C-alpha cells in the first residue's frame, strides 16, 4: 500500500488514496509533470481554502485539484505563481483510485 499515514482512511469506495496518489499535469507545450501529493501539500491546501482535504471526496473542485498539483509541482522545480502556472495547464489527470479525469 502506498497510503500516507494520516490521510489514508478518509475516503470511501476505494477512493482513500486518490489524494495521496500521483497527478499528471500536461502543459500546453506538451510537458508532462508527474507529481505526488505529500502531507505538506495537504496542509498548505487546508490553510489556503480553510477546508479539510476530506472534502475532496464529495466535491472535486477543479481549482482545489489544480492547487494541489501546483504545490507539488513547486517542490519539483516549477517557479511560476499559481495563476501564471494554471494558464499553461492543458490537462490534469488524477490517478490513484479515483477514476477521475478532468
Beta strands, then each sheet from edge to edge (+ up, - down):
strand 1: 22-27
strand 2: 32-36
strand 3: 89-94
strand 4: 100-101
sheet 1: 2+ 1- 3+ 4-
end
